[in-house]
Amino acid sequence: MKTITRLLLSISVLAGLFTPECAAQDWPKLNRYRDDNTTVLNARRNDPNDAQKNWVVFMGNSITQNWAAMDPGFFTEHNYIGRGISGQTSPQMLLRFRQDVIGLSPKAVVILAGTNDIAGNTGPSSIEMIMDNIISMVELAQANHIKVVLCSVLPANRYNWAPDVKPADTIIELNKQIKAYAEGNHIEYVDFYTPLVDDEKGLNAAYGKDGVHPTLDGYKIMEPLVVEGIKRALSRR
C-alpha cells in the first residue's frame, strides 16, 4: 500500500510540472514573435521576388523593439525584420535566436545586446558572460550562413529601473571587447556609442530623453550607420 501511495504521489508531482501555470513560463519569450514569424515566412513563400531581397533580422531589446515601432518605414524599405523584446538580456536572446533569426533565413543579422545584462535584469552578469552569449549568437548565425553585424551598446550613465547600477564604464569596456572580437574575426562592427554619447558618458539628451532609449532623432543618427554596416557585411566573402 505504501508503494502505491508513493507512486501516486510521484505521478501527482510530475503532473504538477506540466500545469498550465508552468507551461506559461516563457522566460525567453518564444511566443512573442511566433505568429509574426509564420506570417513573414508565408508572405515570403508567396513573393516571386523574395530571392532578390536581402532580408536582415535585428535581434535586440527595447532599443531594437522601439526602433521598429518608431520608424517602421525604415524597416519595410530595407527588408529589415525587427525582433527586439523590451527588457531582454543576452541569454534570453540566445535562447530565441534559432526561432527568431535562423528560422527566418535572413541574409544577415544585426545584434544589439548587453545593456540590460549590465542593469541586472535577469541577475548579475559579467562582461565575460555577456560576450559568451554574443559569441554564441555569432557562431549560430555563421553556422547557418548568415552574415553578422555587431553593434556597440548605446551610452548610458544611469538606469531608471536600477538606480544603484553605474553602467557608464562597464558599457565602455564591453564595447571595447565587442569591437576587438569583431575585428579579430572579420565581423562588421557598428559604433552607435560615439555619435550618441554626451560629455558625462551618458546618452545625449538631444537623442534620448530617459538616458537609455533613443528618440526618433536618435534612430535617425543610427540608421545610416547600420545600413552601411549591413552593406559591408553582405559584401564580405
C-alpha positions as CSV (number, residue, x, y, z in Angstrom):
1,M,0.0,0.0,0.0
2,K,2.8,2.4,0.9
3,T,4.5,1.7,-2.5
4,I,1.2,2.5,-4.3
5,T,0.9,5.7,-2.3
6,R,4.4,6.8,-3.1
7,L,3.8,6.0,-6.8
8,L,0.6,8.1,-6.9
9,L,2.4,10.9,-5.1
10,S,5.2,10.8,-7.7
11,I,2.7,10.9,-10.5
12,S,1.0,13.9,-9.0
13,V,4.3,15.8,-8.6
14,L,5.2,15.1,-12.2
15,A,1.8,16.2,-13.4
16,G,2.3,19.4,-11.5
17,L,5.3,20.1,-13.6
18,F,3.1,20.4,-16.6
19,T,0.3,22.6,-15.3
20,P,-0.8,25.5,-17.4
21,E,0.9,27.8,-15.0
22,C,4.2,26.1,-15.5
23,A,3.8,25.9,-19.3
24,A,3.1,29.6,-19.3
25,Q,6.6,30.4,-18.0
26,D,8.2,31.6,-21.3
27,W,11.4,33.1,-19.9
28,P,13.0,33.9,-23.4
29,K,9.6,34.9,-24.7
30,L,9.5,32.5,-27.6
31,N,5.8,33.2,-28.0
32,R,6.3,36.9,-28.6
33,Y,7.1,36.6,-32.3
34,R,5.9,33.1,-33.1
35,D,2.9,34.1,-35.1
36,D,4.7,37.0,-36.7
37,N,7.4,34.7,-37.9
38,T,4.8,32.4,-39.5
39,T,3.3,35.4,-41.2
40,V,6.6,36.6,-42.5
41,L,7.6,33.2,-43.8
42,N,4.2,32.7,-45.6
43,A,4.5,36.1,-47.2
44,R,8.0,35.3,-48.4
45,R,6.9,32.0,-49.9
46,N,4.3,33.8,-51.9
47,D,6.6,36.6,-53.1
48,P,8.1,35.8,-56.5
49,N,10.8,38.4,-55.9
50,D,11.8,37.1,-52.5
51,A,15.1,35.6,-53.7
52,Q,16.3,39.1,-54.8
53,K,15.7,40.6,-51.4
54,N,18.3,40.9,-48.7
55,W,16.3,40.2,-45.5
56,V,18.0,41.2,-42.3
57,V,16.9,40.5,-38.8
58,F,17.5,42.9,-35.9
59,M,17.9,41.0,-32.7
60,G,17.8,43.0,-29.5
61,N,16.0,44.5,-26.6
62,S,13.7,47.5,-26.2
63,I,16.1,49.7,-28.2
64,T,15.5,47.5,-31.2
65,Q,11.8,47.0,-30.4
66,N,11.2,50.7,-30.2
67,W,13.2,51.3,-33.4
68,A,10.9,49.1,-35.4
69,A,7.9,50.7,-33.8
70,M,9.0,54.3,-34.2
71,D,10.3,54.1,-37.8
72,P,8.5,51.1,-39.4
73,G,9.1,52.6,-42.9
74,F,12.9,52.3,-42.4
75,F,12.4,48.5,-41.8
76,T,10.0,48.0,-44.6
77,E,12.0,49.9,-47.1
78,H,15.2,47.9,-46.5
79,N,13.6,44.4,-45.9
80,Y,14.6,44.5,-42.2
81,I,12.7,42.5,-39.6
82,G,12.6,43.8,-36.0
83,R,12.9,41.1,-33.3
84,G,13.6,43.2,-30.2
85,I,11.9,42.5,-26.9
86,S,11.8,45.1,-24.1
87,G,13.9,44.2,-21.1
88,Q,15.7,41.3,-22.6
89,T,19.2,40.2,-21.8
90,S,21.7,38.3,-24.0
91,P,20.9,34.8,-22.6
92,Q,17.3,35.3,-23.4
93,M,18.2,36.4,-27.0
94,L,20.4,33.4,-27.3
95,L,17.6,31.1,-26.4
96,R,15.3,32.5,-29.0
97,F,18.0,33.1,-31.7
98,R,17.2,29.9,-33.6
99,Q,13.5,30.7,-33.8
100,D,13.6,34.5,-34.3
101,V,16.7,34.7,-36.5
102,I,17.8,31.4,-38.1
103,G,14.2,30.3,-38.7
104,L,13.6,33.3,-40.9
105,S,16.5,32.5,-43.2
106,P,17.9,36.1,-43.4
107,K,21.0,37.1,-45.3
108,A,22.3,39.0,-42.2
109,V,21.5,39.6,-38.5
110,V,22.2,42.8,-36.5
111,I,22.9,42.1,-32.9
112,L,22.5,44.8,-30.3
113,A,22.7,43.4,-26.8
114,G,24.2,44.0,-23.4
115,T,22.8,47.0,-21.6
116,N,20.1,45.0,-19.8
117,D,22.7,42.5,-18.7
118,I,24.6,45.3,-17.1
119,A,21.5,46.5,-15.4
120,G,21.0,43.1,-13.9
121,N,17.6,42.4,-15.4
122,T,18.0,38.7,-15.2
123,G,20.5,38.6,-12.4
124,P,24.2,39.5,-12.0
125,S,26.1,39.3,-15.3
126,S,29.8,39.8,-16.0
127,I,31.2,41.2,-19.2
128,E,32.6,37.7,-19.9
129,M,29.1,36.2,-19.6
130,I,27.7,38.8,-22.0
131,M,30.5,38.2,-24.5
132,D,29.9,34.4,-24.3
133,N,26.3,34.9,-25.3
134,I,27.1,37.3,-28.1
135,I,29.8,35.0,-29.4
136,S,27.3,32.1,-29.3
137,M,24.8,34.0,-31.3
138,V,27.5,34.9,-33.9
139,E,28.6,31.3,-34.2
140,L,25.0,30.1,-34.6
141,A,24.5,32.7,-37.4
142,Q,27.7,31.8,-39.2
143,A,26.9,28.1,-39.0
144,N,23.7,28.9,-40.9
145,H,25.4,31.1,-43.5
146,I,24.0,34.3,-42.0
147,K,26.3,37.4,-42.1
148,V,26.7,39.2,-38.8
149,V,26.7,42.9,-37.8
150,L,27.7,43.5,-34.2
151,C,26.7,46.8,-32.6
152,S,28.1,48.8,-29.7
153,V,26.0,49.2,-26.7
154,L,24.5,52.7,-26.6
155,P,25.8,55.1,-23.9
156,A,24.1,55.2,-20.6
157,N,25.3,56.5,-17.2
158,R,22.1,55.6,-15.3
159,Y,19.2,53.2,-15.4
160,N,15.9,54.5,-14.0
161,W,14.8,51.0,-13.1
162,A,18.1,50.1,-11.5
163,P,19.3,53.3,-9.8
164,D,22.1,51.5,-7.9
165,V,23.9,50.4,-11.1
166,K,26.5,52.7,-12.5
167,P,26.8,51.5,-16.1
168,A,28.9,54.0,-17.9
169,D,32.4,52.5,-17.6
170,T,31.1,48.9,-17.9
171,I,29.5,49.8,-21.2
172,I,32.8,51.3,-22.4
173,E,34.7,48.2,-21.5
174,L,32.0,45.9,-23.1
175,N,32.1,47.9,-26.3
176,K,35.9,47.5,-26.4
177,Q,35.6,43.8,-26.2
178,I,32.8,43.6,-28.8
179,K,34.8,45.7,-31.2
180,A,38.0,43.6,-30.6
181,Y,36.1,40.4,-31.1
182,A,34.5,41.7,-34.3
183,E,37.9,42.9,-35.7
184,G,39.6,39.7,-34.8
185,N,37.0,37.6,-36.5
186,H,36.3,39.7,-39.6
187,I,32.9,40.7,-38.5
188,E,31.3,44.1,-39.1
189,Y,31.1,46.4,-36.1
190,V,28.8,49.4,-36.0
191,D,29.6,52.1,-33.4
192,F,26.5,53.7,-32.2
193,Y,28.2,54.8,-28.9
194,T,30.4,57.6,-30.3
195,P,27.8,59.7,-32.1
196,L,25.2,59.4,-29.2
197,V,27.4,60.0,-26.1
198,D,27.5,63.2,-24.1
199,D,30.3,64.6,-22.0
200,E,29.2,62.6,-19.0
201,K,29.3,59.1,-20.7
202,G,25.6,59.1,-21.0
203,L,23.1,59.3,-23.8
204,N,23.0,62.8,-25.3
205,A,19.7,64.4,-24.3
206,A,19.2,65.5,-27.9
207,Y,18.9,61.9,-28.9
208,G,17.2,60.3,-25.9
209,K,15.0,61.6,-23.1
210,D,15.3,58.8,-20.5
211,G,19.1,58.2,-20.6
212,V,18.8,54.8,-22.3
213,H,16.3,54.8,-25.2
214,P,16.8,56.9,-28.4
215,T,14.1,59.2,-29.7
216,L,13.3,59.2,-33.4
217,D,16.1,61.7,-33.8
218,G,18.5,59.3,-32.2
219,Y,17.4,56.5,-34.5
220,K,17.9,58.8,-37.5
221,I,21.6,59.0,-36.4
222,M,21.8,55.3,-36.1
223,E,20.1,54.3,-39.4
224,P,22.8,55.3,-41.9
225,L,25.4,53.7,-39.8
226,V,23.7,50.3,-39.6
227,V,22.7,50.4,-43.3
228,E,26.4,50.8,-44.2
229,G,27.4,48.1,-41.8
230,I,24.9,45.7,-43.3
231,K,26.1,46.5,-46.8
232,R,29.7,45.8,-45.8
233,A,28.7,42.6,-44.1
234,L,26.7,41.4,-47.2
235,S,29.7,42.1,-49.4
236,R,32.1,40.0,-47.4
237,R,33.1,36.7,-48.8
